[in-house]
Amino acid sequence: MSNHFERVESTFLRRLFAAAVAAADPARCVPPNLPAERGGRLIVVGAGKASAAMARALEAHWPGPLEGLVVTRYGFGAACSRIEIVEAAHPVPDAAGRAAAARMLEMVRGLGADDRVLALISGGGSALLAAPAAGITLADKQAITGALLKSGASIHEMNCVRKHLSAIKGGRLAAAAWPAPVLTLAISDVAGDDPEVIASGPTVGDPTTCADALAIVDRYAIAISPALRAQLASGELETPKPGDPRLAKAEFRIVASPALALQAAAEAARAAGVTPLILGDEIEGEAREVARALAGIAKSCARHGTPAPPPCVLLSGGEATVTIRGAGRGGRNSELMLALAVALQGHPRISALAGDTDGIDGSEDNAGALIDPGTLARAKALGLNPLAALADNDAYGFFAALGDLLVTGPTLTNVNDFHAILVR
């Protein structure tokens, strides 16, 4: 940051991001939602970037016997003594995730009505629960996932496809546990907090169909084998639907969400004397288009005092998408910030931060990035071209050169993306 005011603004924005992340800390949100103890076995399964920390919180507050397995992203593990923690690849699945998902299915099969399953689910579980359906290989799933990630498809579209290629997602985990009751505690990372979308809904009925999945594959020109196309076209890979009797004992609770994280950030802003305006937790679309829209709102606040008078901070969440056309590095939050800097053109009264609350923006080592009124001037002094960086999808390289990456390391939770735009 180039001067005292910009350093103060950076500190303020980072404080808001920290407040949003803290609101979704499993140590805070899991214990109040644990079920009452009773007889029978308690089998714990789970997947997602927050699942290991959720398991640790469970162990700390559950005096009785329990056993189980959860799978999380590499680097997101947490020490547990009774629940096994496995780390696997995200966002493209690997053999470790496939093996963990297969073991989970075996753990819940054959349980009785007096046993119980506790599922700890959070964002990232779709990639980590990599159990391919019959006739599908891990290589198939890896190729299709990689293509979807580059296509610009929304998370709802991606998960629709992934559910229909899976032996465990789309309600199949809960169906395998029948007749044992299943309680799912979920940390939501998706717009609308749809249970069937969070980690591709392994414990809830799936309202989407094979036909929907095939339409998405064709919409984004995703290459699939003739055999897989035939399986989807025939309905052979259909998922359990809402109302399936095998899901009658499945209960679902959201224990943390993007909306709660935004509210926590708003409270932190008020405490600092800055008026917060929450724009919503379902912001979606191409990152650079979202950036242009947010820039327009911020400039209106600065010029007209609407929809909020300065000093104010515009808070939003959701999950933008990036259609990869270049060869650069950077996730959706970094790209959103680069596009926002271009749209603001060094506006003297606006600074901003965008970050993934899990601490990892896509596949890089940063959560996101920050911008301030001097961003473009500093870039020019270093010979950086923001438009060229945007065209090459190289937001990471751009902000790394400026020293304005937001780096937190894994936070062990995940309530999607967080955007804060400060107007003074």
C-alpha positions in Angstrom: 0.0 0.0 0.0 1.4 3.4 -1.0 0.5 5.7 1.9 -0.9 5.9 5.4 -4.6 6.0 4.4 -4.2 3.0 2.1 -2.5 1.0 4.9 -5.3 1.8 7.3 -7.9 0.8 4.7 -6.1 -2.5 4.0 -6.1 -3.3 7.7 -9.8 -2.5 8.0 -10.7 -4.7 5.0 -8.5 -7.6 6.3 -10.3 -7.2 9.7 -13.7 -7.6 8.0 -12.5 -10.7 6.1 -11.2 -12.2 9.4 -14.6 -11.6 11.0 -16.4 -13.4 8.2 -14.1 -16.4 8.5 -14.3 -16.5 12.3 -18.1 -16.7 12.1 -17.8 -20.0 10.2 -15.2 -21.5 12.5 -16.3 -25.1 13.1 -15.2 -24.8 16.8 -17.9 -22.1 17.1 -20.7 -23.5 14.9 -20.5 -27.3 15.3 -20.9 -27.9 19.0 -24.4 -26.2 19.4 -25.8 -28.4 16.7 -24.6 -31.8 17.9 -27.3 -34.4 18.6 -28.1 -35.8 22.0 -26.2 -38.9 23.1 -28.0 -42.2 23.1 -27.3 -45.9 22.6 -26.0 -47.5 19.4 -23.0 -46.8 17.3 -22.2 -43.3 16.0 -20.5 -43.5 12.6 -18.9 -40.2 11.5 -18.3 -39.5 7.8 -17.6 -36.3 6.0 -16.0 -34.4 3.2 -15.0 -30.8 2.5 -12.4 -28.2 3.3 -13.9 -27.7 6.7 -14.6 -31.4 7.5 -11.4 -32.1 9.5 -11.9 -29.0 11.7 -15.6 -30.1 12.1 -14.4 -33.5 13.2 -12.0 -32.0 15.7 -14.8 -29.8 17.1 -17.1 -32.9 17.4 -14.4 -34.9 19.2 -13.9 -32.0 21.7 -17.6 -32.0 22.6 -18.6 -35.7 22.3 -17.7 -37.7 25.4 -19.2 -41.0 24.2 -17.8 -43.5 21.7 -17.6 -42.6 18.0 -15.7 -43.7 14.9 -15.4 -42.7 11.4 -13.6 -41.1 8.5 -13.6 -37.7 6.8 -11.7 -36.5 3.8 -10.4 -33.0 3.3 -8.2 -31.1 1.0 -4.4 -31.5 1.2 -3.2 -29.0 3.8 -6.6 -28.7 5.5 -6.2 -31.6 8.0 -6.7 -31.3 11.8 -5.5 -33.5 14.6 -8.2 -36.0 15.7 -7.9 -39.1 17.9 -11.1 -41.1 17.1 -12.0 -40.0 13.6 -9.6 -40.8 10.8 -8.6 -37.8 8.6 -7.6 -38.4 5.0 -6.3 -35.7 2.7 -7.0 -35.7 -1.0 -6.9 -33.5 -4.1 -9.1 -30.5 -4.9 -10.6 -29.3 -7.2 -9.6 -32.2 -9.6 -10.1 -35.5 -7.7 -7.4 -38.1 -7.2 -7.0 -41.7 -6.1 -6.9 -40.8 -2.4 -10.3 -39.2 -2.6 -11.6 -42.2 -4.5 -10.4 -44.6 -1.9 -11.8 -42.5 1.0 -15.2 -42.3 -0.6 -15.3 -46.1 -1.2 -14.4 -46.7 2.5 -17.2 -44.4 3.6 -19.7 -46.3 1.7 -18.6 -49.5 3.2 -18.7 -48.0 6.7 -22.4 -47.1 6.5 -23.6 -50.2 4.7 -25.2 -52.8 6.9 -26.0 -50.5 9.8 -29.1 -51.0 11.8 -32.0 -48.7 12.8 -30.4 -48.2 16.3 -27.1 -47.0 14.8 -26.6 -43.4 13.7 -24.6 -41.6 11.0 -23.3 -38.1 11.5 -22.2 -36.5 8.2 -19.9 -33.5 8.4 -20.2 -31.7 5.0 -18.7 -28.5 3.6 -17.6 -26.9 0.4 -15.1 -28.9 -1.6 -16.7 -32.2 -0.9 -17.7 -32.7 -4.5 -14.1 -33.2 -5.6 -13.0 -35.0 -2.4 -15.8 -37.6 -2.6 -14.4 -39.2 -5.8 -16.3 -42.5 -6.0 -17.1 -43.0 -9.7 -20.3 -44.7 -10.6 -20.2 -48.1 -12.3 -18.6 -47.9 -15.7 -16.9 -44.6 -15.1 -13.1 -44.3 -14.3 -11.3 -41.8 -12.1 -9.6 -40.6 -15.3 -13.0 -39.9 -16.8 -14.0 -37.8 -13.7 -10.7 -36.0 -13.7 -11.0 -35.0 -17.3 -14.6 -33.9 -17.1 -14.0 -32.0 -13.8 -11.0 -30.2 -15.4 -13.0 -29.2 -18.4 -16.0 -28.0 -16.4 -13.6 -25.8 -14.2 -12.3 -24.1 -17.4 -15.7 -23.8 -19.1 -17.3 -21.0 -17.0 -20.1 -23.4 -15.7 -21.8 -22.4 -12.5 -21.3 -24.5 -9.3 -24.9 -25.7 -9.7 -24.2 -26.9 -13.2 -20.9 -28.5 -12.2 -22.4 -30.4 -9.3 -25.4 -31.6 -11.4 -22.9 -33.4 -13.7 -20.7 -34.6 -10.9 -23.7 -36.1 -9.0 -24.6 -38.2 -12.0 -21.1 -39.6 -12.4 -20.8 -40.6 -8.7 -21.5 -43.6 -6.5 -21.8 -41.5 -3.3 -23.1 -38.0 -4.2 -26.6 -37.0 -5.0 -28.2 -38.8 -1.9 -26.4 -42.0 -2.5 -24.5 -41.9 0.8 -27.6 -41.6 2.9 -29.3 -44.3 0.8 -26.5 -46.6 1.5 -26.9 -46.0 5.3 -30.6 -47.0 5.4 -32.2 -47.9 7.8 -29.8 -46.0 10.1 -30.8 -42.3 10.6 -28.4 -39.7 9.1 -27.8 -36.3 10.5 -25.9 -33.9 8.3 -24.2 -30.8 9.7 -23.2 -28.6 6.8 -21.2 -25.5 6.3 -22.6 -23.9 3.2 -20.5 -22.5 0.4 -23.2 -22.1 -2.2 -25.6 -19.4 -3.2 -29.0 -20.1 -1.6 -27.6 -22.7 0.8 -29.2 -25.5 -1.3 -28.5 -28.8 0.5 -28.4 -30.7 -2.7 -25.7 -28.4 -4.1 -23.3 -28.3 -1.0 -20.7 -30.9 -1.8 -23.1 -32.3 -4.4 -25.6 -33.4 -1.7 -24.4 -36.8 -0.6 -27.1 -37.2 2.0 -30.1 -35.4 0.3 -32.4 -36.3 -2.6 -31.3 -34.9 -6.0 -34.0 -33.0 -8.0 -31.8 -32.9 -11.1 -31.8 -35.6 -13.7 -29.4 -37.4 -16.1 -31.0 -35.4 -18.9 -30.1 -32.2 -17.1 -26.5 -33.4 -16.7 -26.2 -34.3 -20.4 -27.6 -30.9 -21.4 -24.9 -29.2 -19.3 -22.2 -31.4 -20.9 -23.4 -30.4 -24.3 -23.9 -26.7 -23.4 -20.3 -26.3 -22.5 -19.0 -28.8 -25.2 -17.5 -31.1 -22.6 -16.0 -34.2 -24.3 -17.3 -37.5 -22.9 -17.1 -41.0 -24.2 -19.9 -42.6 -26.3 -20.4 -45.1 -23.5 -20.9 -42.4 -20.8 -23.2 -40.5 -23.2 -25.3 -43.6 -23.5 -25.5 -44.1 -19.7 -26.7 -40.6 -19.2 -29.2 -40.7 -22.1 -30.7 -44.0 -20.8 -31.0 -42.7 -17.2 -28.8 -45.5 -16.0 -26.9 -43.1 -13.7 -30.0 -41.5 -12.1 -29.7 -40.3 -8.5 -32.1 -40.9 -5.6 -34.8 -38.2 -5.7 -36.5 -36.2 -2.9 -39.1 -38.5 -1.3 -37.1 -41.6 -1.8 -37.9 -43.9 1.2 -34.2 -44.6 1.8 -33.8 -40.9 2.7 -36.8 -40.7 5.1 -34.5 -40.7 8.2 -32.1 -38.1 6.8 -32.0 -34.7 8.6 -30.0 -31.7 7.3 -28.8 -28.7 9.3 -26.8 -25.8 8.0 -24.5 -24.6 10.8 -22.7 -21.8 9.0 -23.4 -19.9 5.8 -22.3 -17.0 3.6 -25.1 -14.9 5.0 -23.9 -15.3 8.6 -20.4 -14.5 7.5 -21.5 -11.3 5.9 -23.5 -10.3 9.0 -20.4 -10.8 11.1 -18.4 -8.6 8.8 -21.1 -5.9 8.9 -21.0 -5.9 12.7 -17.2 -5.4 12.6 -17.7 -2.5 10.2 -20.3 -0.8 12.4 -17.9 -1.2 15.4 -15.3 0.8 13.4 -17.8 3.5 12.5 -18.3 2.5 8.9 -21.8 1.9 7.5 -22.2 -1.6 6.0 -24.4 -2.4 3.1 -24.9 -6.1 2.4 -25.6 -6.5 -1.3 -26.3 -10.2 -1.0 -24.7 -13.6 -0.7 -25.7 -15.0 -4.1 -23.5 -12.9 -6.4 -22.7 -15.1 -9.5 -21.5 -14.6 -13.0 -18.2 -14.0 -14.8 -15.8 -12.4 -12.4 -15.0 -9.5 -14.7 -18.8 -8.8 -15.2 -19.4 -8.9 -11.5 -16.6 -6.5 -11.0 -18.0 -4.0 -13.4 -21.4 -4.1 -11.6 -19.8 -3.7 -8.2 -17.7 -0.8 -9.5 -20.8 1.0 -10.6 -22.5 0.7 -7.2 -19.3 1.8 -5.4 -19.0 4.9 -7.7 -22.6 5.8 -7.1 -22.0 5.7 -3.3 -19.0 8.0 -3.8 -20.7 10.5 -6.0 -24.3 10.5 -4.9 -24.3 8.8 -1.5 -26.6 6.1 -2.8 -27.3 3.3 -2.1 -25.2 4.2 1.0 -23.4 7.4 2.0 -19.6 7.3 2.7 -17.9 6.1 4.7 -19.5 2.8 3.8 -18.5 -0.7 2.9 -20.3 -2.8 0.4 -20.3 -6.4 1.4 -21.2 -9.3 -0.8 -20.6 -13.0 -1.3 -21.3 -15.8 -3.7 -19.2 -17.5 -6.3 -18.1 -15.9 -9.5 -16.8 -17.9 -12.4 -13.9 -17.5 -14.7 -13.8 -18.8 -18.3 -10.1 -19.6 -18.9 -8.8 -18.2 -22.1 -5.2 -17.3 -21.2 -2.2 -19.1 -19.7 -1.8 -17.1 -16.5 -2.4 -17.9 -12.9 -5.2 -16.8 -10.5 -8.6 -17.7 -9.1 -11.9 -16.0 -9.4 -11.3 -13.5 -6.5 -8.0 -12.3 -7.8 -9.5 -11.9 -11.3 -12.5 -10.0 -9.8 -10.1 -7.6 -8.0 -8.1 -7.0 -11.2 -11.2 -6.3 -13.2 -12.5 -4.0 -10.4 -9.2 -2.1 -10.5 -9.6 -1.6 -14.2 -13.2 -0.5 -13.9 -12.4 2.0 -11.1 -9.4 3.5 -12.9 -7.7 4.6 -9.6 -10.8 6.1 -8.0 -9.4 8.2 -5.1 -12.0 7.1 -2.6 -12.4 3.4 -3.2 -10.5 0.3 -1.9 -11.5 -3.3 -2.0 -10.8 -6.9 -1.0 -12.0 -10.2 -2.4 -11.1 -13.6 -0.9 -12.2 -17.1 -0.7 -13.0 -17.9 2.9 -11.2 -21.2 2.7 -8.0 -19.3 2.2 -7.3 -20.7 -1.2 -8.4 -18.9 -4.4 -8.8 -21.7 -6.9 -5.5 -23.7 -6.9 -3.0 -20.9 -5.8 -1.6 -20.2 -2.4 -3.6 -16.9 -1.9 -7.1 -16.3 -0.7 -7.6 -13.4 -3.1 -6.2 -9.8 -3.5 -6.7 -6.2 -2.5 -6.8 -3.0 -4.5 -6.7 0.7 -3.5 -6.6 4.1 -5.3 -2.9 3.6 -6.1 -3.0 0.1 -7.6 -2.9 1.0 -11.3 -0.3 3.7 -10.8 2.0 1.3 -9.0 1.4 -1.3 -11.7 2.4 1.2 -14.4 5.6 2.1 -12.5 6.5 -1.6 -12.6 5.7 -2.0 -16.3 2.6 -4.1 -15.6 -0.4 -4.0 -18.0 -3.6 -4.7 -16.2 -5.6 -5.3 -19.4 -3.0 -7.7 -20.7 -3.0 -9.6 -17.3 -6.8 -9.8 -17.4 -6.8 -11.1 -21.0 -4.2 -13.8 -19.9 -6.1 -14.7 -16.7 -3.0 -13.7 -14.8 -4.3 -11.9 -11.8 -2.1 -13.8 -9.5 1.1 -12.6 -11.3 -0.2 -9.0 -11.4 -0.9 -8.8 -7.6 2.1 -10.8 -6.6 4.3 -8.2 -8.4 2.5 -5.5 -6.4 2.6 -7.3 -3.1 -1.2 -7.1 -2.8 -2.1 -10.8 -2.7 -4.3 -11.7 0.2 -2.5 -14.7 1.8 -4.0 -16.4 4.9 -3.2 -20.0 4.4 -5.9 -22.7 4.9 -8.6 -21.4 7.2 -10.2 -24.8 7.8 -13.6 -23.5 6.9 -15.4 -22.5 3.7 -18.5 -20.2 3.3 -17.7 -19.2 -0.3 -16.3 -15.9 -1.5 -16.2 -12.6 0.4 -16.1 -9.1 -1.2 -15.7 -5.9 0.6 -15.6 -2.5 -1.1 -14.8 0.5 1.1 -15.9 3.9 0.0 -14.6 6.9 2.0 
